[in-house]
Amino acid sequence: MTVTSASAVVLCECFARDGLQHEPSFVSSEQKIALLNRFSALGFSRIEATSFTHPGNVPQFTDADEVLRGIQRTAETRYKATCVNLKSVQRALAAADAGYGPDEISVIMVASDGLLKKAFKRSPEEQYGVIGAMIDAAQSRFELIGTISSALGCPFDGKIDPTRVVEYARWLAGKGARYIAIGDTTGMGNPRSVAKLFQQLLDAMPDIHFIAHFHDTRGAGLANCLAAYQAGVRHFDCAFGGTGGNPAKISYAEGHAGNVCTEDLVTMFESMGIGTGLNLADLLDTARHCEEVLGRELDGRVTRSGLGLLLNRGIEHV
Amino acid sequence: MTVTSASAVVLCECFARDGLQHEPSFVSSEQKIALLNRFSALGFSRIEATSFTHPGNVPQFTDADEVLRGIQRTAETRYKATCVNLKSVQRALAAADAGYGPDEISVIMVASDGLLKKAFKRSPEEQYGVIGAMIDAAQSRFELIGTISSALGCPFDGKIDPTRVVEYARWLAGKGARYIAIGDTTGMGNPRSVAKLFQQLLDAMPDIHFIAHFHDTRGAGLANCLAAYQAGVRHFDCAFGGTGGNPAKISYAEGHAGNVCTEDLVTMFESMGIGTGLNLADLLDTARHCEEVLGRELDGRVTRSGLGLLLNRGIEHV
């Protein structure tokens, strides 16, 4: 395989939102802001910063406004905020009016009818209505990240028909999304189903930037990223230490369910000669800082083994 | 990709040897025998049973003879014993004479000149002499598993030239090996280097069964197995719970360095529709039993998340 600059990948660091979403202890706004500034200094061009969620539902993001207001913006980094309902979008707009709005907002559709019904008590028709109203309310003031969750399997419905995912993606594109994230919410994807789904999506919508948002529930997270890359995907979501996902107390989550681990994914891509644009010398310091913030060892393998091969051994592009 | 029976993979369960090699506490012979019988009942057609090593070097395998004598043999399973020197081969022959010999023996060559010199104090020429004498002594009474370690990177030499690995593989084939294991001893391989090396090996020796023996030092173990599979490899080594590898006290090992985790690898292959021939219903009980034996939680993700998708959801062959 020839590595060209077109092969380079864009990673979105999700530690501060998806990574922290279900952390039981509150990470202070100062810590969050310092982390986000650190991610941006590392060279991430996309960072998931926070979520406009009702504080009663997710206390971790009570400080969404404070965090967005506090971070140091650079021209090289776009910050994303998750929007869960119309009120979220209104908060994003208010933040933008006040000068500290997110660059991107994500709206989340659920590919699985069963999960949509159980978790959101909605039919697919109602989902189009709710998400459509959110997108319309945003008035194209943010880059829209359309997200399709449970796209590679659902603990209730089992297999998800790829054509259904394509249908949702087409609708999101029609509503103005240039970026569409495909979520393997409970880590049920495998390299073959990943390849098949993304091939179908890219064939149908070659101009859309599809984002692989995978959870490493069953250990195949990096293999699934490889399969997505081989299918043509160049955008990936990840979180330092493989943090995040749904805890076991949520009925449809299954055991370990963190995001694909940033430092391990970066190591895989960089050692393949696929540029991530990140400052490797500082990568593991940041990973260890994330461990300090959460007060425990996280799931990153490279955080233990080191980047020696990339930094010193000269074997990266083999 | 069409899945045919020719696509099915053969896994060799290495928990009892590579997995236990550096475990500080001695696992009793009864426990080892029970584990090996359990692996065989699961359907593994190849199992790494023990190592004929000097008890002073690796106390864990003091009971190599007792273990080989104690296990229940079935026609479906071949047991491998590691041989580290001429004395090992003589012990394997004595065991065979006494009726409890291994079906396979492995001899290990080191692809990296630097590691060969540091760890074994040998030149490549001396290595040919030593390994050749071992193979000759075995008189073709066992299936010979030629192993080439540090084939995908060396902490001293950095990159390993694939043509050097091909050279060693040709020599092993010339000495009668039909199976050649390619070891990524310190987990320095990446999907691109794996694909490149195995393509070269399979082009040069299409009749040899190459075995991918990968360590998950940097989290890319399953991605590397996927790359090897895509290159045409159908034999894989793995260990329950991702146990094994060299501990940090050995200078050339780097942090987490266990084998690729059996239960996670099986889940990936089976969910891709690639048959492993294993009894999935009992797979995780065995993985948990391995945790009981070692008295701690091991690295398998699926041991935590469950096989639900494979056993109940009907989404396996997507």
HADDOCK unambig.tbl for C-alpha pairs under 7 A between the chains (distance, minus, plus):
assign (segid A and resid 158 and name CA) (segid B and resid 313 and name CA) 5.10 0.50 0.50
assign (segid A and resid 158 and name CA) (segid B and resid 314 and name CA) 6.59 0.50 0.50
assign (segid A and resid 158 and name CA) (segid B and resid 315 and name CA) 5.75 0.50 0.50
assign (segid A and resid 159 and name CA) (segid B and resid 315 and name CA) 4.92 0.50 0.50
assign (segid A and resid 190 and name CA) (segid B and resid 268 and name CA) 6.20 0.50 0.50
assign (segid A and resid 190 and name CA) (segid B and resid 271 and name CA) 6.38 0.50 0.50
assign (segid A and resid 190 and name CA) (segid B and resid 272 and name CA) 6.14 0.50 0.50
assign (segid A and resid 191 and name CA) (segid B and resid 272 and name CA) 6.93 0.50 0.50
assign (segid A and resid 192 and name CA) (segid B and resid 272 and name CA) 5.57 0.50 0.50
assign (segid A and resid 193 and name CA) (segid B and resid 318 and name CA) 5.49 0.50 0.50
assign (segid A and resid 217 and name CA) (segid B and resid 301 and name CA) 6.43 0.50 0.50
assign (segid A and resid 217 and name CA) (segid B and resid 305 and name CA) 6.52 0.50 0.50
assign (segid A and resid 218 and name CA) (segid B and resid 264 and name CA) 6.18 0.50 0.50
assign (segid A and resid 218 and name CA) (segid B and resid 301 and name CA) 5.03 0.50 0.50
assign (segid A and resid 218 and name CA) (segid B and resid 302 and name CA) 4.98 0.50 0.50
assign (segid A and resid 218 and name CA) (segid B and resid 305 and name CA) 6.73 0.50 0.50
assign (segid A and resid 219 and name CA) (segid B and resid 264 and name CA) 5.90 0.50 0.50
assign (segid A and resid 219 and name CA) (segid B and resid 301 and name CA) 5.55 0.50 0.50
assign (segid A and resid 220 and name CA) (segid B and resid 222 and name CA) 6.23 0.50 0.50
assign (segid A and resid 220 and name CA) (segid B and resid 268 and name CA) 6.56 0.50 0.50
assign (segid A and resid 222 and name CA) (segid B and resid 220 and name CA) 6.24 0.50 0.50
assign (segid A and resid 222 and name CA) (segid B and resid 223 and name CA) 5.82 0.50 0.50
assign (segid A and resid 223 and name CA) (segid B and resid 222 and name CA) 5.83 0.50 0.50
assign (segid A and resid 223 and name CA) (segid B and resid 223 and name CA) 3.87 0.50 0.50
assign (segid A and resid 223 and name CA) (segid B and resid 226 and name CA) 6.67 0.50 0.50
assign (segid A and resid 226 and name CA) (segid B and resid 223 and name CA) 6.67 0.50 0.50
assign (segid A and resid 254 and name CA) (segid B and resid 305 and name CA) 4.84 0.50 0.50
assign (segid A and resid 255 and name CA) (segid B and resid 304 and name CA) 5.12 0.50 0.50
assign (segid A and resid 255 and name CA) (segid B and resid 305 and name CA) 4.05 0.50 0.50
assign (segid A and resid 256 and name CA) (segid B and resid 301 and name CA) 6.58 0.50 0.50
assign (segid A and resid 256 and name CA) (segid B and resid 304 and name CA) 6.36 0.50 0.50
assign (segid A and resid 256 and name CA) (segid B and resid 305 and name CA) 6.00 0.50 0.50
assign (segid A and resid 264 and name CA) (segid B and resid 218 and name CA) 6.21 0.50 0.50
assign (segid A and resid 264 and name CA) (segid B and resid 219 and name CA) 5.92 0.50 0.50
assign (segid A and resid 268 and name CA) (segid B and resid 190 and name CA) 6.21 0.50 0.50
assign (segid A and resid 268 and name CA) (segid B and resid 220 and name CA) 6.57 0.50 0.50
assign (segid A and resid 271 and name CA) (segid B and resid 190 and name CA) 6.38 0.50 0.50
assign (segid A and resid 272 and name CA) (segid B and resid 190 and name CA) 6.15 0.50 0.50
assign (segid A and resid 272 and name CA) (segid B and resid 191 and name CA) 6.93 0.50 0.50
assign (segid A and resid 272 and name CA) (segid B and resid 192 and name CA) 5.57 0.50 0.50
assign (segid A and resid 301 and name CA) (segid B and resid 217 and name CA) 6.43 0.50 0.50
assign (segid A and resid 301 and name CA) (segid B and resid 218 and name CA) 5.04 0.50 0.50
assign (segid A and resid 301 and name CA) (segid B and resid 219 and name CA) 5.54 0.50 0.50
assign (segid A and resid 301 and name CA) (segid B and resid 256 and name CA) 6.58 0.50 0.50
assign (segid A and resid 302 and name CA) (segid B and resid 218 and name CA) 4.99 0.50 0.50
assign (segid A and resid 304 and name CA) (segid B and resid 255 and name CA) 5.15 0.50 0.50
assign (segid A and resid 304 and name CA) (segid B and resid 256 and name CA) 6.33 0.50 0.50
assign (segid A and resid 305 and name CA) (segid B and resid 217 and name CA) 6.53 0.50 0.50
assign (segid A and resid 305 and name CA) (segid B and resid 218 and name CA) 6.73 0.50 0.50
assign (segid A and resid 305 and name CA) (segid B and resid 254 and name CA) 4.88 0.50 0.50
assign (segid A and resid 305 and name CA) (segid B and resid 255 and name CA) 4.09 0.50 0.50
assign (segid A and resid 305 and name CA) (segid B and resid 256 and name CA) 5.98 0.50 0.50
assign (segid A and resid 313 and name CA) (segid B and resid 158 and name CA) 5.08 0.50 0.50
assign (segid A and resid 314 and name CA) (segid B and resid 158 and name CA) 6.55 0.50 0.50
assign (segid A and resid 315 and name CA) (segid B and resid 158 and name CA) 5.72 0.50 0.50
assign (segid A and resid 315 and name CA) (segid B and resid 159 and name CA) 4.87 0.50 0.50
assign (segid A and resid 318 and name CA) (segid B and resid 193 and name CA) 5.47 0.50 0.50
